[in-house]
Every structure is written in C-alpha cells, then in structure tokens.
Amino acid sequence: MPPSQLKQLKSSLRDSGVVGPQKSKKQKRQNAKTGAGGQERIRRNAALEAIRDRFNPFEIKTAASRSKFDVTTRDGGSKTDKNHRPGVTKSLGEVRRRETLLREMNRKNKVGGVIDRRIGENDPTMTPEERAAERFARESERRLRKESMFNLEEDDDEEEFQLTHKGQSLSFEDGVNLEDYSDKDMGLDEEDSDSELPHKRKRVFEDEDDMGGAADGEDEGEEGLPERKKSKHEVMKEVIAKSKFHKLERQQAKEDDDDLREELDKDLPDLFDMLRGVKPPPKPEPPKDDLGGMNPERAAWIEEGPGKDTEKEYDQRLRQMTFDQRSKPTDRTKTEEEKIEEEAQRLKKLEEERLRRMRGEESSEDEESAKEDGSDVDDMGDSDNESVFDDAKAFGFQMSTDQTTSRPELAVEDEDDFIIDDDLVETRSDVDLSLDGSDDEASFVEDSEGEEEDAQEDEHINGLTIPEGESATTANGAQTAADGLAYTYPCPSDHEEFLDIIKNVAVGDLPTVVQRIRALHHPRLASANKSKLGRFSAILVQHVAYMANQPEHPPFAVLENILRHVHSLAKSHPEEVSQAFRRHLRQMSTERPLNPLPGDLVILTGVFAIFPTSDHFHAIATPAHLTLARYLGQSTVNSLAEISTGTYAASLFLQYQAISKRYMPEFINYVLNALCILCPKEPTTSLGAFPTRSPETSLRLKATKSTVAPRTLRFWDITGPAAGAEEELKLSLITTLVKLLDTASDLWSDKSAFTEIFTPVHAVLTHLVKTWPAKLSKTTLQATLNKVSTHLSQARLHRRPLELHHHKPLAIKSAIPKFEESFNPDKHYDPNRERAELNKVKAEYKREKKGAMRELRKDANFVAREQLRQKKERDAEYERKYKRLVAEVQNEEGREANAYEREKRLRQGKR
Amino acid sequence: MPSLVDGTSSSKKRKSVKNATAPSSKRRAVAETDGPDAMDDLLRLEEQISESRKHYNNIATLISRLGADEDPNLAVAVSLCRVFSRLIASGHMTEASHSAENEKIVVAWLRERCREYQRSLAGIIRKGDASSQITALTLAMRLLNERATHLHGEDIQVWISGFFKNIVEAVVEAKDGQALRAEFVEKFAKQYEDVRYYTFTQIAEYASTERDEETLDAITAIISAIDTVPEPQHKFQNFYSKASKANKKVLSFNAHKKAAQDAWLAVLRGNISQSQRKSLLRIMAHTIEPWFSRPELLMDFLTDSYNFGGATSLLALSGLFYLIQEKNLDYPQFYQKLYSLLDADLLHSKHRSRFFRLMNTFLASTHLPAALIASFIKRLARLALNAPPTAIVVIVPFIYNLFKNHPTCTFMLHRETRDPARKASLEADGMDDPFDPAQKDPLLTAAIDSSLWEIHSLQHHYHPNVAAIARILAEQFTKQWYNIEDFLDYTYQGMMVGELGTEEKPFKRVPVVEYQIPKRIFTDRLLQEDGGVDTAQGSFMRGLWDFA
C-alpha cells in the first residue's frame, strides 16, 4: 500500500529541497550578497510547480493507451510530448476568446466608437519597444522620401506631420531648437504671407494651446515692436513663398482658360445642330435652386462648391504632372547609308529565317522526339484513348479518314515577327502595267517597324486620294477618260459578284480595278474592310485560275499583276489567301489530279512566287509539291500536250526546290521516261530502275528536215502543238527536258546518292546522243552529258562510307529497384510530383477544416456560455431589484400593517 | 402424288411470274395474247396423256410445239416436264421383263421422246435467254430427280454419264450464262451435297480435255463460287435426290474433297491465260487450297507461276509460302527468286502492300545470313530512289526492322575506316559502290560492304514526312520495331487529304508568306532595272518557258 498523500507530499518536498534544514544567518547573508537567493527562489518555484502538477492528476492528460514499448509507426513515432495539459490550453483559449470574441460580441449591434489606428497598437505580437521603433522608422522614412519635384507643399508637409510630444518635436537632429525658433517665426510671418496662412494656422493654434500663455505673450510683444531686419533665411522664405504664389496664380489663369474652353466645347454640338438646321432639344431644366429652405450653413457649403472644385482640380493636376513623361532625346535622322545597311540587315534576317525553316528548325525536332517518347508510353500503358497505336502516325501520316491540317512536329515556327506591310502595291502600280517602267521598286520592300506607321499613313493617303492615281494614268494619255473606268467599285463577296463587277472591264484594265477596290477598302478606312479585303484576296486567287482557264488566253502581264496583288494581300491576310490556295489544291486533288487545267498550273506557279517553297513544311508548299509529284508519278503520257504539261510540272518542281535542293524521285522518273518516249529510237535494254510508261501511239522524234530547230517552250504548248509543228515541239521538249536534267544535276550534286540517281540519267543521255539524228544539233545534249559525267566522277571522288551513328552509346536500362536510403514512413515518396502535391494540399485542407470546425464549435460554446452568464447576470440583477422593491413595499406595507394591528389592538383594547 | 401437285403449282407460279415480267420475244408475246386458248389446249393434251395411253402421241405434239432452243415455249416445256414426271413416277417408263412386246415398244418410244425432251432442255439452257435458261435448268433438274428416284438402275448412272452430264455441260457452255450459273450454284450445287459432288466430278471430266478461255472462265466461276468446304466429321445428308443416300461415295468426306481437287487440277492444267492465272492465284489461298487434301499437287502450278515473273510471281508467293510452311515444300533458291522480284516496277505495282506483307514474313527469321539481308536492304534502298513517297514510307521502317533483327548489317549505316592506307586511298580517289546490282544471287552482291547512301539522300525528300521517316535510320535505334502494317496502305490521294483535309479548318499557325514580292513572275517586267539579266526568283522558269 502506497503511503498516504500527506506523507508523499512531505517526502517530495524534502526531496526537491523546498523544505530543508534551516539555514544559518551567515549563509543567508552570503546568499543575499551573491544573488543566489533569487536563483534559489526561481528554482523553488519551479520545483513547487512540478510537485503541484504531480499531485494533481487531472491537470495532465496522458495518451489514451499507454505504449508499452518503443515502436516506430507511421505517424505516432515522432510525437515527442505525450502529456497534454488540457486545462492550460483550455484556459489559454478562453483568455484569447475573451480578448477577441467577447469584445466583438459586446460591440455587436453597436455603431460608432474610436478606432485606434496607431501603428502596431492593436498588434499583440509587438512589444512596446518594437512599436516605438516601427513608428520612428515610418516617420523618418517619410521625411527621407523625395516627393515629386512638382509637389509644392512638400516642404511644408514635412514640417506639419511630425510626432510631437506636448508640442515638442520628437525628431532628433538639432530639431528642438530649430523647431521652436521657426514656430515663433511663423507667428511673425503671418501677416506677410497670407497664402500660407491656411496651412499654418492649425499648427500655430496647436502651439499656442500647448505652450500656454507664455508664448502668446511673447508673440504679442514682438508684434508691437518695429520691424526688425529680416535674416537671410527669412528673405529666402519670402522669395520662395512669392514665387509659389505667382505660380499658383498662373495655374489659376490656365485653369480658367481651360474652363472656358470646356464650356465652349460643351456648346459645340448645339452649334452643329444649328448649322444643320435642326432645332436643339430643349435643355433639361436646371435643378431648382431651393437652397432657401435649407440649412444656411449647408447651403453655403454647396454654393462654395465650385471654389472647392478648383482646389480639387488643382490637386488632381498636380498629381498628373508628377506622372508626366519627361521628354526624351529623339532618334536622329538616319543617313542614307545607314538606311541601306539596316535594310540589308533586315533582309539578311529574313533570309536566315527562311533557311532555318528550310532545315526544319531544331525546336520542332525536339518536339517530334518528345512526341515519339510520349507515344511509346502510350504504346505500353495508355490504351484508352487510342486502342491501336499507329507507328505511321508518329510521322504525321494518316489515313484519309481523319484529317488534321497541320502536324505539330513539322509545323513552321512562329513567324509573327515577320513585318506585315499594309499595302505594297503602290498606287502607281497601274503605271507599271502600262509599261511605264519607272517605278521605284524600293517602295515594294516594306518599311521597317519604326517607319511602318508613317508608311501606312502614306499608303493610306494614297489610297484615299484617288485623283493621284488618276493623274498618274492621265500622264499616259487620255486613255483613262476614254476607258470609262469608274473610280469606285464595291468590294465583292464572292467570285460571281466579282465577275459581275468586271463584266464590262477590259482585261488590261483589270489591275486598275483591283487597285481601286483595294484603295477604296483600305482597312484603315473602316473596321469591316479588313475582312472584306480578306474575302477579296481569296476571290482574286480564284479569279487568276479562272482567267487562265478561259479559252481566249489572257495576257500574262495581267495574271502576273493579279498574282502580285494577291501576294501583297497575302501579307496582310495570310490566312485567307492560304485558305484559298489550299481550297484550290484540294479541288484539284479531288476532281482532276491527273489532268490539270492551265489555271491549275498558273496557281502552282503562283505558289512559288507567293510562298516560300523551300520551307521544310509549309501548309501550301507541301501540298503543292505533292500535287506536282502525283501528276509526274501517275499521269499518262499519251500526247505531246500531256508531256508538255509534265515538263512544265517538272520545271515548276525544280523552281520550287531552287534553294532547298530537295530530291524528288518522281521528277527523275518522269523526265527519263519522257526522254525515252521522245527519243528517236527505243532503247533496247532497260536504262535504269525508273518505271516505264508508254504512250498509246508513238511520239518518237522523226528525223525529217534539218530546218527544225528547238525553241523555247511556250506556256500554251500544254494544250498541244499547232498542226504541223509536232516535230518542232518534240525537239523543244527534248531540249527542255535535257536542260531540266542539267539543272537537276547541279541542284543535287551534293546528294550522297548522286551516283545512283544519275547513272540512269547518264545512260539515257548516252542513248539519246547515240540515236540523235545527224542533221540536228546536239550541243545542249552533249554539254549536259559532259556535265553529268563530270558530276558523276566528282561524286565518286567524294563518296565515303556512311557514318551516321556517331551517337553516344545508350545506357542499358537499369532494373535495380528504386531504394530509399533512409526511409521515413512519415514522408511520402510519391514519384508522381503532381499527385504528391495534390495529396499534400488535400491533407492540409482536411487538417485545417478539422481545426476550424473545432475552433468554431469552441467559439459557439463560449458565446453560449457568455450569453448564459449575461442572462444570469441580468436575471440576478432583476431578482435583486425585485427583491429590493418587494422589501421596500413590504417595509411600507409593514408599517401600515403595524399601524393596522395597533389600531386593531387598540380597538379591541377599547372594547 | 405430292411431288406432282407440287410441280403443277410451282410451274403455275413460275408462269404467272413470267407473265408479269416483260415479254422478251415476239413469239411469246403472240402466244400470250391468245394465252387462255393455248393454255386450255395444253392442259387438255396433258389431261389426255394421263388419262390413257392412246393419247401418247400428244407427247410428240407437245415436243413439236416446244419451239426453237433460242426461243422456247416455256409453258409447253413445263407441261412436258409434268407429263414425263408422272410417267416416270407411275412406272410407265420401266419395262418389266415379263411385259409384252408392244409394251416394250411403247416404253422404248417413250424413252426416246424423253431423251428428245432432255436434249431440247439442254439446248434451251445453252442458247435461251436468261429467264428461260433458268426455267429450263429447274425443269431439267426436276426431271433428273424423278429419273434418279424412280428409274431402276439409273440412280448413279443418270448423274455420272447420263442426263446430269448434259446439264453441266450445257450450263458451262451456256451463252450469257452468268445468271444461270449463279442460279445453278446457289440453288443446287451449294445447297445439295450430292449435286455438288457430281458437279465436281463432271467438271473434272469436262475440263480434262482442252477447252477455250471462255469456257475455262465459266468453269472457274462455277467452282470458285462453290466455296463451302465440308468439315472432316461432316454428316452428309442434304441431298437433292433421295436415291443418293444409297451411294457410299457421296457420303464420304474424302470423296468430296477428291472430286473438288480433281476439278481444280483439271482447271489449273488447262491452258489458262495470263489474267486467268492471276485471278486463280488471287483466290488460291482462300478458295482453292482448302479443297485440296494433297496441296502438294498445287506445287507445279505455283512454281510455274512463280517463275513467270512480274505480278504473277508476286501472287504466287503466298500460295507457295503456304506450301513451304505447311507442306514442307522444298523450293530451291527461294530467296534468290524473291530477290529477283525486287525490280523497278515492284514499288509502283498495286500488289506492293501484299508483297511487303509476305516479305515481312519471309525475312522475319533472324537465322538468315546477314549478307542476304544486306542485299535485300540495299536493293530496296536502290528502288526507293525511284519510288513514290507512299512506297518509301514502307521501305524505310521495313529496313529499320531488318537492321534491328540483323545488327551485323548496321555497317551499312555506319562504317568507320580505320585502316590508314584505305583512308588515304579514300581521300585520294573516293570509292565506288561495292554493291553489284547485276548479281542475281543475294549472297554474292557484296551489299554488306556498301552503305545506304540512297536512304541518306532521301532524308532530303521533298515531302517533310517522308524525310522524317528516312531520318529514323540515322537516329539511335531505340524503338523495338515498326509495325509495317501501319505504313502499307498509303496513296497520293490519302496523303493529299492528310495535308489538306477534306474541309477548311482554321490554321494552327498562319502560313508564312514570301517576304519579298517579286518584280516579275511571268513577264520581263522592269528587266532593264536589273541590268537586263534576270536573276530574281523564278528566273529559271522564265528562262525555260515563254509566257506569252
């Protein structure tokens, strides 16, 4: 059986040394001297506290289940203090609530009161020292801050808002004396500078109040004295004050002017109305001046309004001025050389940009590989979005069923830095067309960014002033008047409409019409014009093809001009023009992939003029390439017209690839096949791995007369030769094809497989030379053959074994399980960063929610308790009052009762 | 007799159907205008025959009324069929041994008339128009059934050497007989197992003699349409004639297969044309081979076709492969032959994807010699230089897979010259391609010493996607393999649609426009400004072409 509580207490007191043998006086004195007594007392108190705690088992709450062993668990292991003190925390919470919640509760439904806005006053975390330090810091900061240069009141303000104590400045540096001094001065200055009075008065009054009568007396005394000589300081102050005053006056005048102007402006609409002869609507009646019925003070305040406004406006202006931009040095005008230099730089940049696109820029390759990696992952795991992963899709190939216009990995890079000039076809372009030829081409090259605005303005004006265009045309003679072209044309919304518009316009005048439509619908004239011109540009693309398809062949000069217009429009409306081209190509591929119309060829020609065909991927150039390749690869070769078309397509292809020099198998196949078809004798053996297509009827060159000479092919040869000119056309075709091979061999001379590509070419050319009719000249043929031979030997010289795989060796994939060096069960090792983050937030949210709920519950309890307490208080009060009243009444009644009793007894006594 | 009643009702139905259809010949139109009378007359004659023997001469009358083969009177044919069916069923056409002499004479006469009728039916099948052909076929088959069922000793004979033979021949030789043959296959040969069996037998016999192309086509059409190969455990019980049940041959699975096999062999041995050979090869795996209990018999045909070259060889490949794989066929120099198939036209042929699928199987083995694989790779690369983009797209992943399976071949992609002497000579003279394209044997082409310059050049293909694919060979081989199937079926049109889409869509990125507007596109505009020499963009076109 444990000893009794009393015994336990005694023993523990003894053990902790609270009670012990009495100390001698000497010892006590010694302790007092060394200060050990204080320490002793602290120690004693701590020991007593501990003993108290130990003997009060309800103060400490231990864990619900006592742990028998030290164990590591997921969450319990790291908890250090298992003994909670519910009483302490509870009372702490109680205190805090009393401080905050209770106060709030009491203030509820009550309006008014004083809010203490002193720095740090309501911040319990700050000690008084900190508060003082903060306030001081704030004040000195304000003093140091350099207000804007236009702030007239700055220096005054500085003085005005200062921490004071009983009128004494709290600032340190020689403040007190100076301040006193100037304060006194101010009293002096009062009469001199009235303007300052409103600012100063408050201060002065304060001073007077604070400092008491002594200062007053002094002031009055000084006032009576004759004027003494002003110190330098005072003079300066006066000067400053005066200048400020004048400044203010000037500003006032200016404001007055402004007001006047504003008033005038206000009347302007009325004036316009009067000019137009419309009666202005009756002005709304001004609000009735019923100030009379008002409180006179308030009325005065309202009347004063405008004056106040000026003050306010002044402040506002002042503030505005602080934000005014200071003027900057302008760029100096550039010299001619510099301009040229700049232009060259810009062109160089654009060219570099083009080359980068041609290479199929690096960033896109990264993207591609990233995509491939991603798809690999897809392959293994994710199968929900795409059941079967298609390898081909990784390269942007797709079956015809699904369509996406552009493939991300090969798409061109953002080209927004490309400067779009608004209107490149100058107003005088119709002059060009009339073969004046004196055009300044420099205006074609668009202006750099800085000058763009001006350029646009110019263009804009040019566009507006149609007469200028007219004057330009009149320079050519009276033809303008005669042709009867209108100056204004509506902007067509579809091709039919356009055809309707140009119904009566001669083909040669078409450029003028287009020019006028463009000028009239310049985007800067109306917001809708941009979309209108976009549609118009698409119509022009359509119209070029349409014109070329017409049986009466339009002059190419007109086609060219329209295409140039399209190009210039494409700069401002790239989307519409590109869509129009794509629409045309799409229509071609679905309706007539193997027998293109002349219009299609013109459009394909336009592609290389308008779009950079050297790009690795281009939304128009790539399909255009495919269109050409498809024709070259699959068309029939039954007539000279078809071969002419093929030759045109082949030349177009070489033109497309003039810069990027890419290889097209179909080109070589077609050209070699066409040569085999046209050459005078059929080759006996296969000359190479190109597939052969034969015409239904022989198209071989017949050795007839020597008068036949090759000529330059004409565009309209694609419709077939004139009667009797077949041999000439055949000869020309052969010559052109050989020339094409010549160019191709130049283009592809650095291809590693040049030998393989051009060995068949060599064979075919040799065959051609061998079988060439003796009467005809074979200089081009021989020249090309020699060239190909040299190129072949060059290629042989430059041939090296391929070394494509200079890659870093791939590391073998590690199969070691991921092992945490010092695993902590409390930590989460989620490899998925996002998920881990999310879980963390979730847990935090849960914890916070729990805590908040608990707090709220406690608050509610507290409120209920408080309300109960208050109610009880009120009840008790009432009770007390009631009792008091009852007692009072009883008192009185008692007296009466006594009187009655007495009376009664008296009467009874009497009886 | 139920069958008889059936016969009349069905024939009436057919007639009514025919009345509904537009009459094709004038004569029949006439016959139908006086329809009621003629019909009554027919019925009367028919009645009389069934009533008594003395009206047997009516049969001759009816046969004479039958009309020409090209333009038969079908009503008469139908009623004749009824007459003969009745006579056969009632036993009037069997002569008992004890019967009297005159009876025998009557029977013989009847048989003679019956044969006459059969001949004219066959004639109608051969020469009539489509509807009468089909009617005649139905009538003939009905009569055949009656004969097989009721005439003693004819149950097999009528199929093998008798009437059925005539029918099959007539069906095969019928002019414009597509509908007829389809009817024959659908209604009879496919439905009834005995008909199928005997059809095969008859055709085997028929085709064993030299026939012309058209006939062979017809035969092929018939037997290729009969594609319901029975299972080995199949119970044969679906017979046209009840009598067939007694025939053991018709009940045996092997006999059925043998009959079909013989028929096919007979066809294949015939002098078939090039296009027929191709179409036969095309159906080889699905239709023909299942019939063969001994597919080895196809060997000759397939090897012949394989040696033919060109598209035929391509088509023969799959059949041959089946034999090699399943039947242990030893085909010497198979790979050499396969190698020779890689010619200029292969990549432009429409059988390209089929060939690549097969080649993918043939070259799948990792035990093939590297030299051989290298030859295939090099050859394909050479062909790719002249191939359309759709083919290049297949070739490159295919080569990738080969490289992945045969890492020895990767020397063709990466070969560092370490020997200083060799290096020096390379620097001085360059090199030739060691690959010998003319060499027939893929083991001897020295392709493994060569490099794939062709694929390297194709990295500069005009189409960006193709170029990107060509680039996979220059990158690290991290991918296990490419699924060739995904690359096979591309076309120009498909690629165009892939580029352009089928409808307009807003651009994700606005296409770049050439920054400089050219001074001229077609004409010599402002040429003197450039000093008269055209060097601007597009000068090449303007130099070659005269735009006027």
Interface residues (C-beta under 8 A of the other chain):
Chain A: L347 L350 R354 R357 G360 E368 E372 D376 D390 D391 A392 K393 F395 G396 F397 Q398 M399 S400 Q403 T404 T405 S406 R407 P408 E409 L410 A411 V412 D414 E415 F418 L424 V425 D432 G437 D439 E441 F444 V445 E446 F556 A557 L559 E560 L563 R564 H567 S568 A570 K571 P574 E575 V577 S578 Q579 R582 R583 L585 R586 S589 P593 T605 G606 F608 A609 I610 F611 P612 D615 H616 F617 H618 A619 I620 T622 P623 H625 L626 T627 A629 R630 G633 Q634 Y648 S651 L652 F653 L654 Q655 Y656 Q657 A658 K661 R662 Y663 M664 P665 E666 I668 N669 S686 G688 A689 F690 P691 T692 T712 L713 R714 F715 T736 K739 L740 T743 K751 S752 A753 F754 T755 E756 I757 A795 R796 L797 H798 R799 R800 P801 L802 E803 L804 H805 H806 H807 L810
Chain B: D343 A344 D345 H348 R382 L383 A384 L385 N386 A387 P388 P389 I392 V393 P397 T410 M412 L413 H414 R415 E416 T417 L426 D429 G430 M431 D432 D433 S451 L452 W453 E454 H456 S457 L458 H460 H461 Y462 H463 P464 N465 A467 A468 I469 L473 A474 E475 Q476 T478 K479 Y482 N483 D486 F487 D489 Y490 T491 Y492 Q493 G494 M495 M496 V497 G498 E499 L500 G501 T502 E503 E504 K505 P506 F507 K508 R509 V510 P511 V512 V513 E514 Y515 Q516 I517 P518 K519 R520 I521 F522 T523 R525 L526 Q528 E529 Q537 G538 F540 M541 L544 W545 D546 F547 A548
